[in-house]
Amino acid sequence: MTSDPSPVPRSGRFPKAHRPFFLAACLYAAAAVPLWWAEWAGLLPGCDGCDPVARHAHEMLLGFAGAVLGGYLFTKVTLPRLLLALAAWAAARIGAWAGIGGAPGVVLALAYPVLLFAFGGWPFLKAAKFGHNMVFAPTIAAFAVAEGLYQAGRLGLIEGGQRRGVLTALDLVALLILVMGGRVIPAAMAGLVRKEENRELFDRNRPWLERVVVLGMALNAIGDMLALPRVLAMAVAGAAALVRQGRWRPMQALTDPSMGPIQTGYFLLATGLILASLSEQVGIGPGTDALHLATIGGIGLVTSAMMLRIDHIRERRGHGWPKMGIPIAVLLVVAADLRITATVAPEVLIPASMALWSAAYLMLAIMLVLGWLRPTSHVWTAPALQGDSDVILPRSGAVMCPACLRGT
């Protein structure tokens, strides 16, 4: 086993929290974008007293991505705590779309980020045994700060608070993906290289580059929180992430249905961050297009692939990788391409991008539910080769599960 961080592995005494949260994330991702488009097209009334673009970003980052993060982190929570967190997440989404303002709206919005840290981030901090793992807990806690900024902006208490809040949330989501990906991907690729080439993948981690990624994204998040200059901090972080990825055999990963989408999403996220930073600081290219490359192509692709991957482990599936994983990834890549070129024909390309995004996440929701209805196999793939105790390598070879060894 490696020393890389993960929440405490789920025990059979606790509910499978990834099921309701991953399903909620998929369904919300599929529904929220069409609802926003309907507002944008004038088919639905817009939100009262809020920036519609900021709210769209808020719901995709603190709503959709927040649910995915909950499904990953809540590995050892009791059923009452799980239901409380799920209810808080749902209430925040209802509050956002219903336009509930004032103190009630703030309470609804902040409840889930606080519970996310209490039930997921705090156990993560207690389980961290090494200094380089300490980055996760404060990052998770900072989601409440991002939410607070957004709500303060809605109430007119902080100038530009809505925009500052969603940009901070983007920084935090990107930081988590870049760092967690930097633990999971190289370990998984080492297993793939060992399997296919019978050799080791040496010099794959480069800890100093991870520190550059963390520092760059942290500085950018602080700059967004306080409305301070970032001085290309996000571009530096993205460049360091790409240099790291160059050590992880990204082209070879394209031949593996489980690793190809994750590596592709990691590349699109890092590239989008670089382009967005250059657009803002130097004026190179449209910043909105770069951000959609990072969000739709990067965050969307990585989160969908990781939901499949985490579900594969926690459900102890051992026979092959879901065949629909690749079509889902293709839909998301094409959706990103259409969105970043939408200025050519926005009336056509934005709805087309939205339809592909929604179709991808509806397909993912159906895949997950069908998998949960299927009996669990007794053959499972050894998790010890991964950089995360909740992630497996489907092609690294199977071992007998504990139940099989007991003859049950």
Wavefront OBJ file of the C-alpha trace (Angstrom):
o trace
v 0.000 0.000 0.000
v 1.074 3.569 -0.571
v 0.952 6.479 1.819
v -1.384 8.486 -0.411
v -4.485 9.953 1.203
v -7.976 8.589 1.126
v -10.924 8.630 3.435
v -11.195 5.678 5.789
v -12.291 2.680 3.671
v -16.000 2.027 3.885
v -17.033 -0.682 6.309
v -20.027 -2.956 5.770
v -21.518 -1.378 8.893
v -21.986 1.918 7.038
v -24.280 2.757 4.105
v -22.884 3.097 0.607
v -22.884 6.876 0.481
v -21.556 6.993 -3.067
v -24.826 5.621 -4.392
v -27.206 8.483 -3.497
v -24.617 11.217 -3.985
v -23.305 9.991 -7.341
v -26.850 9.469 -8.576
v -27.848 12.943 -7.359
v -24.772 14.455 -9.034
v -25.525 12.780 -12.374
v -29.196 13.698 -12.407
v -28.485 17.250 -11.312
v -25.772 17.661 -13.949
v -28.224 16.460 -16.578
v -31.034 18.780 -15.421
v -29.275 21.968 -14.266
v -27.708 22.860 -17.604
v -30.981 22.662 -19.599
v -32.692 24.732 -16.919
v -30.006 27.397 -17.175
v -30.255 27.344 -20.990
v -34.023 27.783 -20.755
v -33.431 30.903 -18.642
v -30.759 32.132 -21.055
v -33.143 31.634 -23.997
v -35.972 33.457 -22.207
v -38.142 30.353 -21.844
v -38.052 30.546 -18.032
v -37.934 33.595 -15.743
v -34.434 34.460 -14.574
v -33.278 34.439 -10.968
v -34.324 37.415 -8.870
v -31.452 39.527 -7.557
v -28.613 37.289 -8.699
v -26.126 37.090 -11.526
v -27.505 34.269 -13.759
v -24.069 33.329 -15.108
v -22.596 33.238 -11.603
v -25.497 31.110 -10.386
v -24.973 28.663 -13.257
v -21.309 28.324 -12.322
v -22.236 28.117 -8.633
v -24.620 25.219 -9.190
v -22.178 23.269 -11.335
v -19.286 23.724 -8.892
v -20.869 23.801 -5.437
v -23.896 21.783 -6.497
v -22.815 19.110 -8.979
v -19.129 18.868 -8.043
v -20.058 19.175 -4.357
v -22.249 16.084 -4.636
v -19.468 14.123 -6.343
v -17.082 15.127 -3.558
v -19.586 14.000 -0.940
v -19.934 10.608 -2.609
v -16.167 10.210 -2.480
v -15.589 11.487 1.058
v -18.522 9.994 2.971
v -17.064 6.524 3.392
v -17.704 6.074 7.099
v -20.870 7.954 7.988
v -23.935 6.622 9.722
v -27.277 6.533 7.950
v -28.705 9.542 9.878
v -25.634 11.628 8.991
v -25.831 10.523 5.382
v -29.499 11.480 5.142
v -28.786 14.813 6.840
v -26.011 15.653 4.365
v -28.130 14.584 1.385
v -31.081 16.633 2.612
v -28.819 19.665 3.123
v -27.461 19.325 -0.416
v -30.968 19.016 -1.889
v -32.269 21.950 0.166
v -29.434 24.152 -1.093
v -30.295 23.297 -4.683
v -33.972 24.054 -4.121
v -33.067 27.308 -2.425
v -30.867 28.349 -5.345
v -33.498 27.721 -8.011
v -36.388 29.051 -5.935
v -34.477 32.243 -5.248
v -34.777 32.008 -1.466
v -32.926 35.027 -0.155
v -32.006 36.624 3.148
v -30.931 34.650 6.185
v -32.946 31.517 5.233
v -31.187 31.345 1.879
v -27.764 31.713 3.501
v -28.497 28.961 6.029
v -29.704 26.590 3.295
v -26.656 27.303 1.157
v -24.037 26.956 3.894
v -25.398 23.829 5.573
v -24.019 21.336 3.045
v -20.450 22.755 2.777
v -20.242 22.743 6.580
v -21.451 19.130 6.779
v -19.094 18.178 3.941
v -16.163 19.237 6.083
v -17.582 17.853 9.325
v -18.364 14.394 7.939
v -15.695 14.175 5.218
v -12.955 16.754 5.608
v -12.348 16.387 9.337
v -11.948 12.569 9.205
v -9.663 13.118 6.217
v -7.498 15.430 8.333
v -7.332 12.969 11.224
v -6.354 10.141 8.858
v -3.575 12.158 7.167
v -0.201 10.903 8.417
v 2.090 12.932 6.149
v 2.501 16.654 5.602
v 1.764 16.543 1.885
v -1.686 15.118 2.675
v -2.657 18.070 4.855
v -3.740 20.072 1.810
v -7.048 18.224 1.485
v -8.826 19.159 4.716
v -8.335 22.965 4.439
v -9.322 22.789 0.774
v -12.563 21.042 1.683
v -13.175 23.563 4.475
v -12.653 26.435 2.017
v -15.793 25.415 0.087
v -17.790 26.994 2.916
v -15.776 30.194 2.423
v -16.539 30.159 -1.309
v -20.227 29.649 -0.574
v -20.158 32.447 1.984
v -18.610 34.834 -0.534
v -21.246 33.987 -3.119
v -24.103 34.486 -0.651
v -22.605 37.758 0.618
v -22.487 38.953 -2.969
v -26.150 38.020 -3.462
v -27.071 40.055 -0.382
v -25.014 43.026 -1.577
v -22.630 42.793 1.380
v -19.467 42.229 -0.680
v -18.862 43.840 -4.047
v -18.467 41.200 -6.727
v -19.018 38.486 -4.117
v -20.929 36.150 -6.438
v -18.162 36.108 -9.028
v -15.436 35.846 -6.383
v -17.254 32.950 -4.738
v -17.627 30.864 -7.905
v -14.042 31.556 -9.029
v -12.815 30.437 -5.615
v -14.931 27.288 -5.899
v -13.401 26.603 -9.327
v -9.918 26.967 -7.855
v -10.764 24.509 -5.076
v -12.316 21.891 -7.365
v -9.375 22.169 -9.767
v -6.887 21.882 -6.898
v -8.519 18.715 -5.582
v -8.629 17.105 -9.020
v -5.043 18.012 -9.885
v -3.690 16.734 -6.574
v -5.871 13.646 -6.246
v -5.257 12.846 -9.906
v -1.567 13.179 -9.190
v -1.905 10.360 -6.655
v -4.290 8.064 -8.516
v -3.089 8.327 -12.125
v 0.631 7.537 -11.711
v -0.066 4.579 -9.418
v -2.661 3.222 -11.840
v -0.359 3.720 -14.811
v 2.448 1.950 -12.940
v 0.165 -1.060 -12.656
v -0.740 -0.849 -16.332
v 2.913 -0.637 -17.400
v 3.777 -3.527 -15.094
v 0.952 -5.574 -16.616
v 1.656 -4.800 -20.279
v 5.440 -4.364 -20.321
v 6.586 -6.280 -17.228
v 8.600 -3.285 -16.026
v 8.326 -0.517 -13.464
v 7.289 3.076 -14.147
v 10.026 4.916 -12.268
v 10.298 8.622 -11.389
v 6.574 9.195 -11.805
v 5.620 11.342 -8.806
v 7.899 14.424 -8.797
v 6.738 15.781 -5.379
v 8.231 19.226 -6.018
v 5.932 19.652 -9.022
v 2.940 18.772 -6.870
v 4.014 21.496 -4.462
v 4.086 23.973 -7.355
v 0.549 22.909 -8.329
v -0.709 23.313 -4.765
v 1.002 26.670 -4.263
v -0.191 28.051 -7.604
v -3.822 27.049 -7.109
v -3.776 28.149 -3.452
v -2.451 31.588 -4.404
v -5.065 31.859 -7.115
v -7.832 30.885 -4.673
v -6.656 33.469 -2.126
v -6.476 36.061 -4.890
v -10.040 35.274 -5.972
v -11.295 35.366 -2.386
v -9.730 38.741 -1.648
v -9.919 40.218 -5.166
v -6.117 40.449 -5.350
v -3.869 40.099 -8.423
v -2.952 36.447 -9.152
v 0.022 37.088 -11.461
v -0.387 33.922 -13.590
v -0.488 31.663 -10.522
v -3.108 29.440 -12.170
v -1.071 29.202 -15.370
v 1.988 28.099 -13.389
v -0.075 25.457 -11.587
v -1.516 24.161 -14.858
v 1.917 24.035 -16.487
v 3.352 22.104 -13.527
v 0.433 19.668 -13.765
v 1.129 19.065 -17.462
v 4.830 18.494 -16.790
v 3.874 15.931 -14.144
v 1.443 14.253 -16.500
v 4.177 13.835 -19.078
v 5.726 11.238 -16.725
v 2.500 9.183 -16.575
v 2.431 7.723 -20.096
v -0.665 9.694 -21.198
v -0.625 8.300 -24.738
v -0.476 4.724 -23.471
v -3.441 5.480 -21.213
v -5.598 6.073 -24.296
v -5.543 2.323 -24.909
v -7.077 1.644 -21.482
v -10.838 2.375 -21.137
v -10.532 3.145 -17.430
v -7.492 5.441 -17.558
v -7.922 7.118 -20.948
v -10.838 9.396 -19.924
v -9.154 10.376 -16.652
v -5.861 11.269 -18.317
v -7.682 13.172 -21.073
v -9.753 15.107 -18.550
v -6.660 15.917 -16.492
v -4.979 17.320 -19.623
v -8.028 19.411 -20.590
v -8.348 20.788 -17.059
v -4.696 21.830 -16.831
v -4.744 23.290 -20.358
v -7.970 25.200 -19.678
v -6.518 26.689 -16.501
v -3.411 27.867 -18.372
v -5.455 29.446 -21.180
v -7.907 31.087 -18.757
v -5.056 32.609 -16.768
v -3.327 33.883 -19.902
v -6.593 35.331 -21.155
v -7.189 37.227 -17.920
v -3.653 38.409 -17.276
v -2.269 38.883 -20.793
v -5.408 39.179 -22.911
v -4.717 36.085 -25.026
v -7.963 34.548 -26.287
v -11.459 34.538 -24.746
v -11.393 33.586 -21.071
v -14.923 32.131 -21.039
v -14.013 29.575 -23.694
v -10.914 28.525 -21.739
v -12.951 28.134 -18.571
v -15.449 25.913 -20.371
v -12.557 23.798 -21.630
v -11.461 23.363 -18.011
v -14.949 22.752 -16.640
v -16.891 20.799 -19.279
v -13.903 18.999 -20.743
v -11.694 18.778 -17.675
v -13.846 18.632 -14.554
v -16.746 16.956 -16.368
v -14.594 14.212 -17.857
v -12.553 13.502 -14.718
v -15.562 13.447 -12.374
v -17.575 11.121 -14.625
v -14.652 8.719 -14.988
v -13.847 8.837 -11.274
v -17.455 8.143 -10.330
v -17.315 5.025 -12.486
v -13.968 4.072 -11.017
v -14.947 4.588 -7.379
v -18.205 2.727 -7.937
v -16.204 -0.108 -9.514
v -14.207 -0.477 -6.315
v -16.819 0.008 -3.675
v -19.216 -2.385 -5.395
v -16.365 -4.916 -5.752
v -16.805 -5.323 -9.502
v -14.023 -7.379 -11.071
v -15.075 -8.399 -14.567
v -14.082 -5.775 -17.118
v -14.768 -2.077 -17.404
v -18.225 -0.678 -18.331
v -18.411 -0.471 -22.122
v -20.405 2.763 -22.047
v -17.614 4.593 -20.223
v -15.914 5.534 -23.491
v -19.074 6.877 -25.251
v -19.756 9.008 -22.173
v -16.235 10.441 -22.350
v -16.620 11.128 -26.087
v -19.908 12.961 -25.507
v -18.274 15.194 -22.894
v -15.270 15.982 -25.083
v -17.534 16.921 -28.003
v -19.727 18.972 -25.635
v -16.644 20.913 -24.558
v -15.582 21.440 -28.184
v -19.002 22.778 -29.126
v -19.153 25.105 -26.140
v -15.732 26.674 -26.667
v -16.631 27.373 -30.314
v -20.158 28.579 -29.490
v -19.417 32.186 -30.424
v -19.688 31.103 -34.072
v -23.365 30.170 -33.744
v -24.505 30.373 -30.104
v -28.173 29.653 -30.876
v -27.159 26.248 -32.240
v -23.925 25.245 -30.539
v -24.847 26.072 -26.927
v -28.027 23.909 -26.999
v -26.087 21.158 -28.794
v -23.344 21.231 -26.169
v -25.946 21.204 -23.411
v -27.740 18.211 -24.954
v -24.535 16.158 -25.176
v -23.557 17.020 -21.586
v -26.996 16.029 -20.293
v -27.034 12.839 -22.363
v -23.631 11.837 -20.986
v -24.710 12.202 -17.377
v -28.068 10.528 -17.943
v -26.194 7.580 -19.437
v -23.870 7.540 -16.447
v -26.816 7.583 -14.016
v -28.432 4.652 -15.834
v -25.141 2.712 -15.839
v -24.684 3.213 -12.109
v -28.240 2.177 -11.225
v -28.129 -0.919 -13.447
v -24.828 -1.883 -11.829
v -26.318 -1.565 -8.343
v -29.190 -3.858 -9.337
v -26.771 -6.524 -10.552
v -25.349 -9.141 -8.159
v -21.807 -8.323 -7.012
v -19.067 -10.573 -8.359
v -16.906 -12.551 -5.933
v -13.807 -11.775 -8.009
v -12.323 -8.360 -7.435
v -9.203 -6.521 -8.490
v -6.494 -5.805 -5.920
v -6.672 -2.170 -4.732
v -3.149 -2.186 -3.334
v -1.618 -1.127 -6.641
v -3.499 2.157 -6.616
v -2.489 5.491 -5.100
v -5.833 5.590 -3.335
v -7.250 2.808 -1.211
v -10.672 3.342 -2.762
v -9.507 2.914 -6.372
v -8.687 -0.276 -8.256
v -6.849 -1.172 -11.407
v -9.220 -3.194 -13.596
v -6.353 -4.552 -15.694
v -3.837 -5.258 -12.954
v -4.963 -8.828 -12.301
v -7.637 -10.343 -10.067
v -7.327 -11.853 -6.639
v -9.839 -13.769 -4.622
v -12.017 -11.656 -2.347
v -12.182 -12.343 1.415
v -15.611 -13.961 1.053
v -14.223 -16.344 -1.567
v -11.306 -17.247 0.688
v -13.772 -18.071 3.460
v -15.750 -20.210 1.064
v -18.864 -18.036 1.396
l 1 2 3 4 5 6 7 8 9 10 11 12 13 14 15 16 17 18 19 20 21 22 23 24 25 26 27 28 29 30 31 32 33 34 35 36 37 38 39 40 41 42 43 44 45 46 47 48 49 50 51 52 53 54 55 56 57 58 59 60 61 62 63 64 65 66 67 68 69 70 71 72 73 74 75 76 77 78 79 80 81 82 83 84 85 86 87 88 89 90 91 92 93 94 95 96 97 98 99 100 101 102 103 104 105 106 107 108 109 110 111 112 113 114 115 116 117 118 119 120 121 122 123 124 125 126 127 128 129 130 131 132 133 134 135 136 137 138 139 140 141 142 143 144 145 146 147 148 149 150 151 152 153 154 155 156 157 158 159 160 161 162 163 164 165 166 167 168 169 170 171 172 173 174 175 176 177 178 179 180 181 182 183 184 185 186 187 188 189 190 191 192 193 194 195 196 197 198 199 200 201 202 203 204 205 206 207 208 209 210 211 212 213 214 215 216 217 218 219 220 221 222 223 224 225 226 227 228 229 230 231 232 233 234 235 236 237 238 239 240 241 242 243 244 245 246 247 248 249 250 251 252 253 254 255 256 257 258 259 260 261 262 263 264 265 266 267 268 269 270 271 272 273 274 275 276 277 278 279 280 281 282 283 284 285 286 287 288 289 290 291 292 293 294 295 296 297 298 299 300 301 302 303 304 305 306 307 308 309 310 311 312 313 314 315 316 317 318 319 320 321 322 323 324 325 326 327 328 329 330 331 332 333 334 335 336 337 338 339 340 341 342 343 344 345 346 347 348 349 350 351 352 353 354 355 356 357 358 359 360 361 362 363 364 365 366 367 368 369 370 371 372 373 374 375 376 377 378 379 380 381 382 383 384 385 386 387 388 389 390 391 392 393 394 395 396 397 398 399 400 401 402 403 404 405 406 407 408
